[in-house]
Every structure is written in structure tokens, then in C-alpha cells.
Amino acid sequence: MLVAFSVAPSVSGPDGSVSAAVARVVRLVRDSGLPHRTDAMFTTVEGEWDECMALVKSCVDVLAEQAPRVSLVLKADVRPGRSGELTGKLDRLEAALDELG
């Protein structure tokens, strides 16, 4: 399964930035051992349901330690029996684009 999520505290630093808080979350993701990719808007992880959801919960919990409210946006692609989809979906897209010329 792929889970794309964005998590942020309800309060930001004095300059309006949440990058320090998000860095704590990205550290958890990187330390999880799950395949992942982070871009400007979302972090996507690949794994089994329980491990992905446990990681998302840990990310929310780490922010909740320092913020009275946490925002979470989550999108999941549940496709049992598949793995390697973090790159596989992109590979298939690129192949389809190549076919179009």
C-alpha cells in the first residue's frame, strides 16, 4: 500500500514556518525503514496497512507533543499483493508517455 500524507502543527514559528516541526516528522519517516519519498507537499510511504498507519500516528503524536492541534491530510492506494509501487507507478506512467511519442 502507498500512503501519501501531510501533517503540520496548528501553530508555526515566529516567521510562519513549520519546517522545524516537519523535519521531526521526516526524521521519523526516514528512521522507519519503509520506502518513502518526500516532496514539497506530501510524504509518501510504502508498506503494509498496520506499519503505514502506525507511522502516520507516530508522526501526528510527535507534533501533538508541542502543538495543541495537528492537521493531517492522508491519501492511500490499497492494492494487496503489490510492492515496489513507489517507483512502479511512475515507471508505468513514463512508459505510457513514451508510447505516445
Residue pairs with C-beta under 8 A, 6 or more apart in sequence:
1 46
1 47
1 48
1 49
1 52
1 76
1 77
1 78
1 79
1 80
2 44
2 45
2 46
2 76
2 77
2 79
2 85
2 86
2 89
3 44
3 45
3 46
3 52
3 53
3 56
3 74
3 75
3 76
3 77
4 42
4 43
4 44
4 74
4 75
4 76
5 42
5 43
5 44
5 45
5 56
5 59
5 72
5 73
5 74
5 75
6 41
6 42
6 43
6 71
6 72
6 73
7 22
7 25
7 56
7 59
7 60
7 63
7 70
7 71
7 72
7 73
8 18
8 21
8 22
8 63
8 70
8 71
9 18
9 21
9 63
9 66
9 67
9 69
9 70
9 71
10 67
10 68
10 69
10 70
10 71
11 67
11 68
11 69
12 18
12 21
13 19
13 20
21 63
21 66
21 67
24 62
24 63
25 43
25 59
25 62
25 63
26 38
26 43
28 55
28 58
28 59
28 62
29 36
29 38
29 43
29 45
29 55
29 59
30 36
32 45
32 51
32 55
34 45
34 46
34 47
34 51
34 52
34 55
35 45
35 46
35 47
35 86
36 43
36 44
36 45
36 46
36 86
37 43
37 44
37 86
38 44
42 73
42 75
44 86
45 52
45 55
46 52
46 83
46 84
46 85
46 86
47 55
49 78
52 76
56 72
56 74
60 70
60 72
63 70
64 70
77 85
79 85
82 88
